Amino acid sequence: MYLSVFSKKNTQYVWTEIIFENLSNNSYYYEFQLNFYDDAGIQKASIMQDGYVEQNKAQLLYTFERGWGSQEPGVWVDDKYFLEIVFNDVRIAAASFECGEEDVKGETPLLSTAEQIFTNTQISEKPNNNEASTSEKNLEELLLELENLIGLESVKKSIRENISYLNFVKLRKEKGFDDSNKITLHSIFTGNPGTGKTTIVKLLSKIYYKMGLIKNNTVIEADRASLVGEYIGQTAPKTKKIIEQAKGGILFIDEAYSLARSGDDSRDFGKEVIEILLKEMSEGTNDVAIIVAGYPKEMTTFIDSNPGLKSRFTQSFYFEDYLPEELLKIANFAATHNKINFTTDSQNFLLEQFTNLYRTRSKDFGNARFVYGIIENAKHEMALRLMSNPNVNELSNEELSQITLSDLQKVFDIEQKKKLTLLINEKDLAEALNELNALIGIETVKKNINDLVKLIRFYNDTGKDALNKISLHAIFTGNAGTGKTTVARIIAKIYKALGIVEKGQLIEVDREDLVAGYIGQTAIKTSQKIDEAMGGVLFIDEAYGLTSDGNNFGSEAIQIILKRMEDFRGKFGIIAAGYTQNMKEFIESNPGLKSRFDKIFLFEGYTSEQLWDIVELFLGKEKLKVELGAAEYLKKYLNDIYNHRDAFFGNARFARKMVDDIIFKQNLRVASIPVEERNQFDLNTILIEDVAHLKYSDDKPSKTSLGFKFNDQ
């Protein structure tokens, strides 16, 4: 049985059946690559299948099946997807499919090119009643289509002015003027997500083609992953191959700033891509237009990373965020496209929500992409409302296509209000706070958590929405043994007691738990761990390991993490921890990390006095007291250790190991006392001979190790 729509609730794996006929009598090796993408063009997985065809096997059919997904349903969400089929590095076809509420039988359409799926729906104020394809439109019709796009006024103005200038240069050349400057189409697009950059670049390809500035109207899209190789020597061939594919048209590089990472890292192959692009723009055949896009601030860093970039990219287009009224127009366009409409009160409510969101937006605000998500969710709520009607079959077409105020209120409010009205579990909260406040040091962290408790109480008392005001994500930086993992466990309990997460479990992972060694598996492993953490907290220890490897698998894990943080905002928390300098590099490795991890806590190393408090605390849990002479000796020892510590000093972890060692020594001493002579003082007291093996600077080398030797006296 073949499906065209897969149930998001039940689907574990989506399987693909490939049947190909061998038309050659020659023997050869073949390699199929199956690439799964969502409708935003983000790759979810890549699966390889290779084999060998023997000589004189023409007309034979070869069949194989490959699937991707997860053991647990949920990795496939409401979305449109497509599968790209690549044979021996040549894209030969693509197939589209969807995920929805239920399975739908049917065969998926086979498309000759993946561009048929990548092409975005044009967000136009006026419906396109012209049945002719965009490529068949003349220049005037294409320019009119540009004008009819919602918003983007500054971009439209820049494009009009640029087209006028290009026509001027073209006219002068036709009149015989010997202009030394070449007509350059290389451009920079800056703006936040969902502002129409991809839509505009595809429309520009049609306009430039009709003007005779490029040979074809194709757009080849690329990003860091498709340009940068995993090992030395792989980047140049990958980049040159994509440039060759884009010849005659436009090469569009989204998030181009990722090619120019901060710092002078000779191992970063992104710089090699930039050099190849510069060479193509200066010494190439001038038959490809290169357009780079990304966040405004990050693209400034990209341009400044190499002096040659500023002179090559002479055109710049800034894509502003859509205004609330423009977001409403986009919503109405999307609704019309989905054959639904809004009641008057629901439309007024939608404008009010867009206004509030616009005023509080960050650079990650999704603009049109966000609006399309709202429409899909509203349609879903409408369906649930209507299907609960026992007379659903008698409903009119108008009733079956009308979004009401209640539908939109559920999309924007219901989950948030449910989360905020959860009663605080005072008993569990008190226990968790006592556990936190009993820890030595970390005063800044304690204050922040106690302030959070006050804030949640205030929001609950006043009925305010706290979902977008409280971040569940944080970065913990500090050396080993400073309490990062311990605090993360306590915070998970506090989140649960406050009702801002449902379950409160802490899932502890490191790089090995998230990253796989083969293409396509990292997304599965990372998604599974995030699923485990849903309703609680995912604690990523030594998170910088995701950016310090020599391949893209760690980056793939980060992309999955960022997407799930956005898709399931408020559903779970992520705490990433590691050494201070390493975590600084981790945050700077991807602009999306800095915007989502807006809280950074420094866990400072413990002072010698705090180390003594920790030692007393550990010994107290074992019901052991320290005799005065032993206490003075230990304080001197800890002070000396503190003065000679290095960047890898273990802090509380060091203290724990030292206490275990002292207890072992004490137990050996007490074991040597005849049973009839032992008393409570012997059993419960640490004496000077139990700690004398710990040598400090007066009578020990500068480097001291814990542990014991049986010949110590």
C-alpha positions in Angstrom: 0.0 0.0 0.0 1.4 3.4 -1.0 0.6 6.6 0.9 0.6 10.2 -0.2 -0.2 11.5 3.4 1.3 10.0 6.5 -0.3 10.1 10.0 1.8 12.3 12.2 0.6 10.4 15.3 1.4 6.9 14.2 4.2 7.2 11.6 7.6 5.9 12.7 9.4 5.6 9.4 8.7 6.8 5.9 9.9 4.2 3.4 10.8 4.8 -0.2 10.7 2.2 -2.9 13.0 2.8 -5.8 12.8 0.8 -9.1 15.2 1.6 -11.9 15.8 -0.1 -15.2 19.3 -0.6 -16.4 19.7 0.7 -20.0 23.4 0.0 -20.4 25.2 -3.2 -21.3 28.4 -1.9 -19.6 29.3 -2.8 -16.0 29.4 0.1 -13.6 29.0 1.1 -9.9 26.0 3.1 -8.9 25.1 5.2 -5.9 21.6 6.5 -5.0 21.3 9.3 -2.5 17.9 10.0 -1.0 17.6 13.5 0.6 14.5 14.3 2.8 13.6 18.0 3.1 10.8 19.9 4.8 8.9 22.7 3.0 11.4 25.3 4.3 14.2 23.5 2.4 15.9 22.2 5.6 17.4 18.8 5.2 16.1 16.2 7.6 18.1 13.2 6.5 20.3 11.8 3.7 20.4 8.1 3.0 22.9 6.3 0.7 22.4 3.1 -1.4 25.2 1.8 -3.6 25.8 -1.2 -5.7 27.3 -2.8 -8.8 25.7 -3.6 -12.1 27.4 -6.3 -14.1 28.1 -6.3 -17.8 25.3 -7.3 -20.3 22.5 -6.8 -17.7 20.5 -4.3 -19.8 16.7 -4.2 -19.4 16.9 -5.6 -15.9 15.0 -3.9 -13.1 16.6 -3.2 -9.8 14.6 -2.5 -6.7 15.5 -1.4 -3.2 13.7 0.1 -0.2 15.1 2.6 2.3 13.4 4.5 5.1 14.0 7.2 7.6 12.3 8.2 10.9 12.3 7.1 14.5 11.2 4.1 16.6 8.9 6.5 18.5 6.2 8.4 16.5 6.4 12.1 16.5 9.5 12.9 14.4 7.1 13.6 11.5 5.0 16.7 12.1 2.3 18.6 10.2 4.3 19.7 7.2 4.9 19.2 3.5 8.1 17.2 2.6 9.9 16.2 -0.5 12.3 13.5 -1.3 15.2 14.3 -3.7 16.6 11.4 -5.7 20.3 11.7 -6.7 21.9 9.1 -9.0 25.7 9.2 -9.2 25.8 12.8 -8.1 23.1 13.8 -10.6 19.6 14.9 -9.3 17.2 12.9 -11.5 13.8 13.4 -9.7 11.9 14.3 -6.6 8.7 13.2 -4.9 6.5 15.2 -2.5 4.4 13.9 0.4 2.7 15.3 3.4 2.1 14.5 7.1 -1.4 15.1 8.6 -3.9 13.7 10.9 -4.5 10.4 9.1 -2.9 8.1 6.5 -4.2 8.8 2.9 -3.7 6.1 0.3 -2.3 7.1 -3.0 0.9 7.4 -5.0 3.1 10.5 -4.7 3.7 12.5 -7.8 7.1 12.1 -9.4 8.6 15.5 -10.3 11.3 16.0 -12.8 13.1 18.6 -10.8 13.3 19.5 -7.2 12.8 23.2 -8.1 9.2 22.5 -8.7 8.8 21.9 -4.9 11.3 24.5 -3.7 9.4 27.3 -5.6 7.6 29.4 -2.9 4.1 30.6 -3.2 4.2 34.2 -4.1 2.6 36.3 -1.4 0.7 38.8 -3.5 -2.0 41.2 -2.7 -3.7 40.3 -6.0 -4.6 36.8 -7.0 -2.8 35.5 -10.1 -5.5 34.6 -12.6 -3.0 34.2 -15.4 -2.7 30.5 -16.1 0.7 31.0 -17.8 3.7 30.0 -15.8 6.0 32.6 -14.4 8.7 31.7 -17.0 6.2 32.6 -19.8 5.4 36.1 -18.4 6.9 39.1 -20.1 9.1 41.6 -18.2 6.2 44.0 -17.6 4.1 41.2 -16.1 7.0 40.1 -13.8 7.5 43.7 -12.6 3.8 43.9 -11.9 4.1 40.7 -9.9 6.9 42.3 -8.0 4.8 45.4 -7.2 1.9 43.2 -6.1 4.0 41.5 -3.4 2.9 42.4 0.1 5.2 44.8 1.9 8.9 44.9 0.9 8.7 48.5 -0.2 12.4 49.3 0.3 13.3 46.1 -1.6 11.0 47.0 -4.4 12.4 50.5 -4.7 16.0 49.1 -4.7 15.1 46.6 -7.4 13.4 49.2 -9.5 16.4 51.5 -9.3 18.8 48.7 -10.0 16.9 47.6 -13.0 16.9 51.1 -14.3 20.6 51.3 -13.9 21.2 48.0 -15.6 19.0 49.1 -18.5 21.1 52.3 -18.7 24.4 50.4 -18.8 22.9 47.9 -21.3 21.7 50.8 -23.5 25.1 52.5 -23.5 26.8 49.3 -24.5 24.4 48.9 -27.4 25.1 52.5 -28.5 28.8 51.7 -28.6 30.0 53.2 -25.4 33.1 51.4 -24.2 32.2 51.0 -20.5 35.0 49.2 -18.8 32.8 48.1 -15.9 31.0 44.7 -16.3 27.3 44.4 -15.5 27.4 42.7 -12.1 24.4 41.0 -10.5 26.1 39.8 -7.4 24.0 40.9 -4.4 23.6 40.8 -0.7 20.2 40.1 0.9 19.9 41.0 4.6 16.9 40.5 6.8 15.2 38.3 9.4 13.6 34.9 8.6 10.4 34.9 6.6 10.8 38.3 5.0 10.7 37.0 1.4 14.3 36.7 0.5 13.9 33.3 -1.3 10.7 34.6 -3.0 12.5 37.6 -4.3 15.6 35.8 -5.6 13.4 33.4 -7.6 11.4 36.3 -9.1 14.7 38.2 -9.8 15.9 35.2 -11.8 12.9 35.5 -14.1 13.3 39.3 -14.4 17.1 39.1 -15.2 16.4 36.3 -17.7 13.8 38.4 -19.5 16.3 41.4 -19.5 18.9 39.1 -21.2 21.3 39.4 -18.2 21.4 35.7 -17.5 21.0 32.7 -19.8 18.4 30.8 -17.9 16.0 31.5 -15.0 17.2 28.8 -12.6 18.2 29.3 -9.0 20.6 26.9 -7.3 20.3 27.1 -3.5 23.2 26.3 -1.3 24.3 26.6 2.3 27.4 25.9 4.3 26.7 22.2 4.5 26.4 21.8 0.7 29.6 23.9 0.1 32.0 22.9 2.8 33.7 19.5 2.8 34.3 17.4 5.9 38.0 16.8 5.2 40.9 18.6 3.6 40.5 18.6 -0.2 36.8 18.1 -0.3 35.6 21.8 -0.1 37.0 23.0 -3.4 35.4 20.3 -5.6 32.0 20.7 -3.8 31.9 24.4 -4.2 33.1 24.4 -7.8 30.5 21.7 -8.7 27.7 23.9 -7.3 29.0 27.0 -9.1 29.0 24.9 -12.3 25.4 23.9 -11.7 24.4 27.5 -11.3 26.1 28.7 -14.5 23.8 30.8 -16.6 21.5 31.5 -13.6 21.7 32.5 -9.9 23.6 30.8 -7.1 21.7 31.7 -3.9 23.7 31.1 -0.6 21.5 31.4 2.5 23.0 32.1 5.9 26.3 32.9 4.1 27.7 34.3 7.3 28.3 30.7 8.5 31.2 30.6 5.9 33.1 33.3 7.9 33.2 32.1 11.5 34.8 34.3 14.0 38.4 33.8 15.0 41.4 32.8 12.9 40.7 29.1 12.6 42.8 27.6 9.9 40.8 24.4 10.0 37.6 26.2 9.0 37.0 25.3 5.4 34.4 28.0 5.0 37.1 30.5 4.3 38.1 28.3 1.3 34.6 28.6 -0.1 34.9 32.4 0.2 38.2 32.4 -1.8 36.6 30.3 -4.5 33.6 32.5 -4.7 35.8 35.6 -5.0 37.9 34.0 -7.7 34.7 33.2 -9.7 33.4 36.7 -9.3 36.7 38.3 -10.4 38.2 35.8 -12.9 35.2 33.7 -13.9 33.2 33.8 -17.1 30.7 36.3 -15.6 27.8 33.9 -16.4 26.6 33.3 -12.8 25.0 35.8 -10.4 25.9 35.1 -6.8 23.4 36.3 -4.2 24.2 35.8 -0.5 21.7 36.2 2.3 21.4 36.2 6.1 20.8 38.2 9.3 21.9 41.9 8.9 24.5 42.0 11.7 26.0 38.6 10.8 26.2 39.5 7.1 28.2 42.7 8.0 30.6 40.4 9.8 30.7 38.2 6.7 31.5 41.1 4.3 34.2 42.4 6.6 35.8 39.0 6.9 37.5 39.4 3.5 38.4 42.7 1.8 37.5 41.4 -1.6 33.8 40.7 -0.7 32.8 44.4 -0.3 34.0 45.3 -3.8 32.4 42.2 -5.5 29.0 42.5 -3.9 28.0 46.0 -5.1 24.2 45.6 -4.6 22.5 45.3 -1.3 18.9 44.7 -0.5 17.5 45.1 3.1 14.3 43.1 3.8 12.4 44.7 6.7 10.2 42.8 9.0 6.5 42.9 7.9 4.3 45.5 9.7 1.3 44.1 11.6 -1.1 45.3 8.8 1.1 43.5 6.3 1.2 40.3 8.4 -2.6 40.4 8.4 -2.6 40.7 4.6 -0.4 37.7 4.4 -2.7 35.8 6.7 -5.7 36.6 4.4 -3.7 35.5 1.4 -2.7 32.3 3.1 -6.4 31.8 4.2 -7.6 32.3 0.6 -4.9 29.8 -0.6 -6.3 27.3 2.0 -9.9 28.1 1.0 -10.8 29.4 4.5 -11.7 32.9 5.8 -12.0 34.8 9.0 -14.9 36.2 10.8 -14.7 40.0 11.6 -13.9 39.5 15.2 -11.3 36.9 14.5 -9.6 39.2 12.0 -9.6 42.0 14.5 -8.1 39.7 17.1 -5.5 38.5 14.6 -4.4 42.1 14.0 -4.1 42.7 17.7 -1.9 39.7 18.2 0.3 40.6 15.3 0.7 44.1 16.7 1.8 42.7 20.1 4.2 40.2 18.5 5.7 42.9 16.2 6.4 45.2 19.2 8.1 42.4 21.1 9.8 40.6 18.2 13.4 39.5 18.2 15.6 38.9 15.1 14.3 35.3 15.0 10.7 36.4 14.5 9.4 34.3 11.6 7.4 37.0 9.7 5.5 35.4 6.8 6.7 31.9 7.9 5.2 32.5 11.3 1.9 33.6 9.8 1.6 30.5 7.7 2.1 28.4 10.8 -0.7 30.3 12.5 -3.1 29.7 9.6 -2.3 26.0 9.6 -2.9 25.7 13.4 -6.1 27.8 13.1 -7.4 25.4 10.4 -6.5 22.5 12.7 -8.5 24.1 15.6 -11.4 24.7 13.3 -11.4 21.1 12.2 -11.5 19.9 15.8 -14.4 22.3 16.6 -16.5 21.3 13.6 -15.9 17.5 13.9 -17.2 17.6 17.4 -20.6 18.6 16.0 -22.9 15.6 15.7 -24.5 17.1 12.6 -21.2 17.8 10.9 -22.4 16.4 7.6 -25.2 19.1 7.5 -22.8 22.0 7.9 -22.8 24.6 5.1 -19.7 25.3 3.0 -19.5 28.7 4.7 -19.4 27.0 8.2 -16.8 24.5 6.9 -14.4 27.3 5.8 -14.8 30.0 8.5 -12.1 30.6 11.2 -13.8 31.9 14.4 -12.4 33.9 17.2 -12.3 30.8 19.5 -10.1 29.0 16.9 -7.5 31.7 17.0 -7.7 32.2 20.7 -6.8 28.5 21.1 -3.9 28.9 18.8 -2.5 31.9 20.7 -3.7 31.4 24.3 -5.0 28.1 25.4 -1.7 26.2 25.9 -0.1 29.3 27.5 -3.0 29.8 29.9 -3.1 26.1 30.8 0.6 26.3 31.6 0.3 29.4 33.7 -2.8 28.3 35.7 -1.1 25.1 36.9 -0.9 25.4 40.7 2.5 25.7 42.2 3.5 22.6 44.2 4.6 24.3 47.3 6.0 21.2 49.0 8.2 20.2 46.0 9.2 23.8 45.4 10.3 24.3 49.0 12.3 21.1 48.9 14.0 22.0 45.6 14.8 25.6 46.8 16.2 24.3 50.1 18.4 21.9 48.1 19.6 24.8 45.9 20.2 27.3 48.7 22.1 24.7 50.7 24.8 24.5 48.0 28.0 26.4 48.6 28.6 29.5 46.5 26.8 30.1 43.1 25.1 33.2 44.6 24.2 34.6 41.2 22.4 31.4 40.1 20.5 31.2 43.4 19.4 34.8 43.1 18.2 34.3 39.5 16.2 31.2 40.4 14.6 32.8 43.5 13.7 35.9 41.3 12.1 33.5 38.8 9.9 32.0 41.6 8.8 35.5 42.6 8.0 36.3 39.0 5.9 33.2 38.4 3.9 33.9 41.6 3.3 37.5 40.4 2.2 36.3 36.9 -0.1 33.8 38.4 -1.6 36.3 40.8 -2.2 38.9 38.0 -3.2 36.5 35.2 -0.4 37.7 33.0 1.1 35.6 30.1 4.6 34.5 31.1 5.3 32.1 28.3 7.3 34.4 26.1 8.8 36.3 29.0 10.4 33.4 30.7 13.3 31.5 29.0 13.8 27.9 30.0 17.1 27.7 28.2 20.5 28.6 29.7 24.2 28.3 29.3 26.3 27.1 32.3 30.0 28.0 32.1 32.7 27.1 34.5 35.5 24.7 35.4 34.9 21.1 36.4 33.3 20.4 39.8 31.6 23.8 40.1 28.1 22.4 40.4 26.8 22.8 36.9 25.2 19.3 36.7 23.9 19.4 40.3 22.2 22.8 39.7 20.7 21.6 36.4 19.0 18.7 38.3 17.6 21.0 40.9 16.4 23.5 38.3 14.4 20.7 36.6 12.7 20.1 39.9 12.0 23.8 40.4 10.5 24.1 36.8 8.2 21.2 37.5 7.1 22.6 40.9 6.4 26.0 39.4 4.3 24.3 36.6 6.3 25.8 33.7 7.2 22.3 32.5 4.9 19.3 32.7 7.2 16.4 33.9 10.4 17.9 35.2 12.7 15.1 34.2 16.4 15.9 33.4 17.9 14.1 30.5 21.7 14.2 30.7 23.6 13.9 27.4 26.9 14.7 25.8 28.2 14.8 22.2 28.2 11.0 21.9 24.5 10.8 22.8 23.6 13.2 20.0 26.0 12.7 17.1 26.2 9.6 14.9 29.0 8.5 12.6 26.9 8.2 9.5 24.8 10.6 7.4 21.2 10.8 8.5 21.6 9.2 11.9 22.5 12.3 13.9 19.1 13.8 13.3 17.5 10.6 14.6 19.6 10.4 17.7 19.2 14.1 18.6 15.5 14.1 18.0 15.1 11.0 20.2 16.9 12.7 23.1 14.8 15.9 22.7 11.7 13.7 22.7 12.8 12.2 26.0 13.4 15.6 27.4 10.0 17.0 26.3 8.2 18.4 29.3 11.5 18.6 31.2 15.1 19.7 30.7 17.8 18.5 28.3 21.2 18.9 29.9 24.1 18.9 27.3 27.4 18.5 29.1 30.5 19.7 27.3 28.2 21.1 24.6 31.1 22.7 22.8 32.0 19.2 21.5 29.2 19.7 18.9 31.2 22.5 17.2 34.7 21.2 17.7 34.6 18.1 15.5 36.0 17.8 12.0 32.8 17.0 10.2 29.3 18.4 9.9 27.5 15.9 12.2 27.8 18.1 15.3 26.5 21.1 13.3 23.6 18.9 12.2 22.7 18.2 15.8 22.8 21.9 16.5 20.4 22.6 13.6 18.0 20.0 15.0 18.2 21.5 18.5 17.6 25.0 17.2 14.6 23.9 15.2 13.0 22.0 18.0 13.6 24.9 20.4 11.7 27.1 18.0 8.9 24.5 17.2 8.4 23.5 20.8 9.0 26.8 22.6 8.0 26.6 26.2 7.6 22.8 26.0 11.0 22.0 27.4 14.3 23.6 28.5 17.8 23.1 27.4 20.9 23.7 29.6 24.2 23.6 27.7 27.3 23.4 29.9 31.1 23.4 29.6 34.3 25.2 30.2 34.0 29.0 30.0 36.1 29.8 27.0 34.9 26.7 25.1 31.3 27.7 25.6 32.0 31.2 24.4 33.2 29.7 21.1 30.2 27.4 21.1 27.7 30.3 21.4 29.5 32.3 18.7 29.6 29.3 16.3 25.9 29.8 15.3 23.9 33.1 15.5 20.8 31.1 16.4 22.4 29.8 19.6 23.0 33.3 21.0 19.5 34.4 20.5 17.9 31.3 22.0 20.3 30.9 25.0 19.8 34.3 26.4 20.9 33.4 30.0 24.5 32.7 30.7 25.6 31.8 34.2 29.3 31.6 35.3 30.0 29.0 37.9 33.1 30.4 39.5 35.7 28.1 41.1 35.5 27.7 44.9 37.7 29.6 47.3 39.8 27.6 49.8 37.2 28.6 52.5 34.3 27.3 50.3 36.3 24.1 49.7 36.5 23.6 53.4 32.8 24.2 53.8 32.2 21.6 51.1 34.5 19.1 52.8 32.6 19.6 56.1 29.3 19.2 54.3 30.4 15.9 52.7 31.9 14.6 56.0 28.7 15.7 57.9 26.6 13.5 55.5 28.7 10.6 56.7 28.2 11.7 60.3 31.9 12.4 60.7 33.4 15.3 62.7 37.0 16.7 62.3 39.2 17.0 65.3 40.7 20.5 65.7 44.2 19.6 64.7 43.0 17.7 61.6 40.8 20.6 60.7 43.6 23.1 60.8 45.8 20.8 58.8 43.1 20.4 56.1 42.5 24.1 55.9 46.3 24.7 55.2 46.2 21.9 52.7 43.2 23.3 50.8 44.6 26.8 50.8 47.8 25.5 49.3 45.9 23.4 46.7 43.9 26.5 45.8 47.0 28.7 45.4 48.5 26.0 43.1 45.4 25.2 41.1 45.3 25.2 37.3 42.5 25.6 34.7 41.5 22.0 35.1 41.2 22.0 38.9 38.2 19.8 39.9 36.7 22.1 42.7 33.9 20.2 44.5 34.8 17.1 42.5 38.3 17.3 44.0 36.8 17.8 47.4 34.6 14.7 47.0 37.6 12.6 46.0 39.7 13.9 48.9 36.9 13.2 51.4 36.5 9.6 50.1 40.3 9.2 50.5 40.2 10.6 54.1 37.3 8.3 55.0 39.2 5.3 53.6 42.2 6.3 55.8 40.0 6.7 58.8 38.3 3.3 58.3 41.7 1.6 58.0 42.8 3.3 61.3 39.7 2.3 63.1 39.8 -1.2 61.7 43.2 -1.7 63.4 41.7 -1.0 66.8 40.4 -4.1 68.6 36.7 -4.3 68.5 36.4 -4.2 72.3 38.4 -1.0 72.5 36.5 1.0 69.8 34.2 3.8 70.9 32.0 6.4 69.2 34.8 9.0 69.2 36.9 6.6 67.1 34.1 5.8 64.8 32.9 9.3 64.2 36.1 11.4 64.3 38.7 12.4 61.7 42.1 12.6 63.4 45.4 14.2 62.2 46.7 10.8 61.2 43.8 10.4 58.8 44.8 13.4 56.8 48.6 13.5 57.2 49.1 11.7 53.9 47.9 14.9 52.2 51.1 16.9 51.8 51.2 20.7 51.2 54.0 22.9 50.0 56.3 22.9 53.0 57.0 19.2 52.6 55.6 18.1 49.2 56.2 18.7 45.5 54.1 21.4 43.9 52.0 18.8 42.1 49.9 16.8 44.6 47.7 13.8 43.7 44.9 12.4 45.7 44.8 8.7 46.7 46.8 6.7 49.1 49.7 4.4 49.4 49.9 1.5 51.9 53.4 2.5 52.9 52.4 6.1 53.8 53.0 6.8 57.5 
